[in-house]
Amino acid sequence: MAVLLVVVAACLLSVGCGGGSKSTQSTQPDQPPVAATSHVLGDANAKVTIVEFSDFQCPYCKNFYTDTEPQIVSEYVDTGKAKFVYRQFPLSSIHQNAEIAAEGSECAAKVGGNDAFWRYHDKLFTNGYGNGTGLDSASLKQYAADLQLDTASFNTCLDSHATATAVSKDVSDGTSAGVGGTPTFFINGKKLVGAQPFSTFKVAIDAEL
């Protein structure tokens, strides 16, 4: 019985971080969680909106970034069918560097705009790990330098936690929309939980086209 419980727990945690890790898809639209300050990749007028609530230290979010996001971008974002929106949901209680990494990405946006945010987002998922390696303050500052951002402005922003309110707003909006773990997605308002394979996203996105 103990072995069975361990196996079941492992399965439930196989696609996401935190309390909302179980794979689910809502058939009823939730309130679309997109804010004016959200970071958008793709055509703003695209028919489908894909919103991700994510944590830069979550290994399942990294898996989604590595394995599935490129296929979504290639097939739907680059073709103008969908836009991809990133929102912060750092699980600070279990990921020690998730909050500062989220603030760092917001500082990149504050200093360099939307394009800088996405380039910095890529840096964090490429170089960061689930144990927090590569997401400490020194690393965050180095990434800003690597991307040739205004490092003085970035470092001041990071050290003063100037973007903490923006991160908190995303977390509050996500919680209100029913986000309990990462990654959690909303496809035209319909919730999809976990680092699902591309085939699962394809079915959900195609249903909205």
C-alpha positions as CSV (number, residue, x, y, z in Angstrom):
1,M,0.0,0.0,0.0
2,A,2.8,2.4,0.9
3,V,4.5,1.7,-2.5
4,L,1.2,2.4,-4.3
5,L,0.7,5.7,-2.5
6,V,4.3,6.8,-3.5
7,V,3.6,5.8,-7.2
8,V,0.3,7.7,-7.2
9,A,1.9,10.8,-5.7
10,A,4.7,10.7,-8.2
11,C,2.2,10.5,-11.1
12,L,0.3,13.5,-9.7
13,L,3.5,15.5,-9.5
14,S,4.8,14.5,-13.0
15,V,3.6,17.5,-14.9
16,G,3.9,20.5,-12.6
17,C,5.2,22.2,-9.4
18,G,3.1,23.0,-6.4
19,G,-0.4,22.2,-5.4
20,G,-1.9,22.5,-8.8
21,S,0.2,19.9,-10.4
22,K,-2.4,17.3,-11.4
23,S,-3.2,17.3,-15.1
24,T,-6.6,18.9,-15.7
25,Q,-8.4,20.8,-18.4
26,S,-11.4,23.0,-17.7
27,T,-14.2,22.9,-20.3
28,Q,-15.7,26.1,-19.0
29,P,-13.8,29.4,-19.7
30,D,-12.4,31.2,-16.6
31,Q,-11.9,34.9,-16.6
32,P,-9.1,35.5,-19.1
33,P,-6.1,36.4,-16.9
34,V,-4.4,39.0,-19.2
35,A,-3.3,42.4,-17.8
36,A,-2.2,45.5,-19.6
37,T,1.3,44.9,-18.3
38,S,1.5,41.3,-19.4
39,H,4.3,40.2,-21.6
40,V,3.1,39.2,-25.1
41,L,4.8,37.2,-27.8
42,G,3.1,37.3,-31.2
43,D,0.3,39.2,-32.9
44,A,-1.8,41.1,-30.4
45,N,-4.9,40.5,-32.6
46,A,-4.4,36.7,-32.9
47,K,-7.6,34.7,-32.5
48,V,-6.2,32.5,-29.7
49,T,-4.6,33.8,-26.5
50,I,-2.4,31.4,-24.6
51,V,-1.5,32.6,-21.1
52,E,1.1,30.8,-19.0
53,F,1.5,31.3,-15.2
54,S,5.0,30.1,-14.6
55,D,7.9,29.9,-12.1
56,F,11.5,30.2,-13.4
57,Q,12.7,27.7,-10.8
58,C,10.1,25.1,-11.5
59,P,11.7,22.1,-13.4
60,Y,8.3,21.4,-15.2
61,C,8.2,24.9,-16.4
62,K,11.7,24.5,-17.8
63,N,10.6,21.2,-19.4
64,F,7.7,23.0,-21.1
65,Y,10.0,25.8,-22.3
66,T,12.5,23.3,-23.7
67,D,10.1,20.6,-25.2
68,T,6.8,22.2,-26.0
69,E,6.9,26.0,-26.2
70,P,9.1,26.0,-29.3
71,Q,6.5,23.9,-31.2
72,I,3.7,26.2,-30.0
73,V,5.6,29.3,-31.1
74,S,6.5,27.8,-34.5
75,E,3.1,26.4,-35.4
76,Y,0.8,29.0,-33.8
77,V,2.6,32.2,-32.7
78,D,4.9,32.7,-35.7
79,T,2.0,32.1,-38.1
80,G,-0.2,34.7,-36.4
81,K,-2.8,32.2,-35.2
82,A,-2.1,32.7,-31.5
83,K,-0.3,35.0,-29.1
84,F,1.6,33.7,-26.0
85,V,1.4,35.6,-22.7
86,Y,3.8,35.1,-19.8
87,R,2.7,35.9,-16.2
88,Q,4.6,35.3,-13.0
89,F,3.7,32.8,-10.4
90,P,6.8,32.1,-8.3
91,L,6.3,29.4,-5.7
92,S,8.5,31.1,-3.2
93,S,7.7,28.7,-0.4
94,I,9.4,25.8,-2.2
95,H,11.7,27.6,-4.6
96,Q,14.1,29.9,-2.9
97,N,15.2,31.9,-6.0
98,A,11.8,32.0,-7.8
99,E,10.8,35.4,-6.5
100,I,14.1,37.2,-7.3
101,A,14.2,35.6,-10.8
102,A,10.7,36.8,-11.5
103,E,11.6,40.3,-10.3
104,G,14.7,40.1,-12.5
105,S,12.7,39.3,-15.6
106,E,10.4,42.3,-14.8
107,C,13.5,44.5,-14.3
108,A,14.7,43.4,-17.8
109,A,11.3,44.5,-19.2
110,K,11.4,47.7,-17.2
111,V,14.9,48.5,-18.6
112,G,14.7,47.2,-22.1
113,G,11.0,46.6,-23.0
114,N,9.1,43.6,-24.2
115,D,11.9,42.2,-26.4
116,A,14.3,42.4,-23.5
117,F,11.8,40.5,-21.3
118,W,11.6,37.6,-23.7
119,R,15.4,37.4,-24.2
120,Y,15.8,37.5,-20.5
121,H,13.1,34.9,-20.0
122,D,15.0,32.6,-22.4
123,K,18.2,33.1,-20.4
124,L,16.5,32.2,-17.1
125,F,15.0,29.0,-18.4
126,T,18.2,28.0,-20.3
127,N,20.6,28.7,-17.4
128,G,18.4,28.2,-14.3
129,Y,17.7,24.9,-12.5
130,G,15.2,23.5,-10.1
131,N,17.7,23.7,-7.2
132,G,18.0,27.4,-7.7
133,T,21.4,27.3,-9.4
134,G,21.8,30.1,-12.0
135,L,18.9,32.1,-10.5
136,D,20.7,33.9,-7.7
137,S,21.2,37.7,-7.8
138,A,24.7,37.6,-9.1
139,S,23.6,35.4,-12.0
140,L,20.6,37.6,-12.8
141,K,22.9,40.6,-13.0
142,Q,25.3,38.8,-15.3
143,Y,22.4,37.9,-17.6
144,A,21.5,41.5,-17.9
145,A,25.1,42.3,-18.9
146,D,25.2,39.4,-21.3
147,L,22.1,40.8,-23.0
148,Q,23.7,44.3,-23.1
149,L,20.9,45.9,-21.0
150,D,21.6,49.0,-19.0
151,T,23.3,47.2,-16.1
152,A,23.3,50.1,-13.7
153,S,19.6,50.6,-14.1
154,F,18.9,46.8,-14.0
155,N,21.0,46.3,-10.8
156,T,19.3,49.2,-9.1
157,C,15.9,47.8,-10.0
158,L,16.8,44.3,-8.8
159,D,18.5,45.4,-5.5
160,S,15.6,47.7,-4.6
161,H,12.9,45.0,-5.5
162,A,11.3,47.7,-7.7
163,T,9.2,45.1,-9.6
164,A,8.0,43.1,-6.6
165,T,4.6,44.7,-6.8
166,A,4.3,43.7,-10.5
167,V,5.1,40.1,-9.6
168,S,2.7,40.2,-6.7
169,K,-0.1,41.4,-9.0
170,D,0.4,38.4,-11.3
171,V,0.3,36.0,-8.4
172,S,-2.9,37.6,-7.1
173,D,-4.5,37.5,-10.5
174,G,-3.4,33.9,-11.0
175,T,-4.7,32.8,-7.6
176,S,-8.1,34.5,-8.3
177,A,-8.2,32.6,-11.6
178,G,-7.7,29.3,-9.9
179,V,-3.9,28.8,-10.4
180,G,-2.5,26.5,-7.7
181,G,0.7,25.3,-9.3
182,T,3.0,25.8,-12.3
183,P,2.8,25.7,-15.1
184,T,-0.8,26.6,-15.5
185,F,-2.2,27.7,-18.9
186,F,-5.4,29.4,-20.1
187,I,-6.2,29.0,-23.8
188,N,-8.9,31.5,-24.6
189,G,-9.8,31.4,-20.9
190,K,-9.9,27.6,-20.7
191,K,-7.6,26.2,-18.1
192,L,-5.0,23.6,-18.8
193,V,-2.7,22.5,-16.0
194,G,0.8,21.0,-16.2
195,A,3.7,20.6,-18.7
196,Q,1.6,18.7,-21.1
197,P,2.9,17.4,-24.4
198,F,2.5,19.4,-27.6
199,S,-0.3,17.1,-28.8
200,T,-2.5,18.2,-25.8
201,F,-1.9,21.9,-26.6
202,K,-2.6,21.3,-30.3
203,V,-6.0,19.8,-29.6
204,A,-6.9,22.7,-27.2
205,I,-5.6,25.4,-29.5
206,D,-7.2,24.0,-32.7
207,A,-10.5,23.8,-30.9
208,E,-10.4,27.6,-30.6
209,L,-9.4,28.4,-34.3
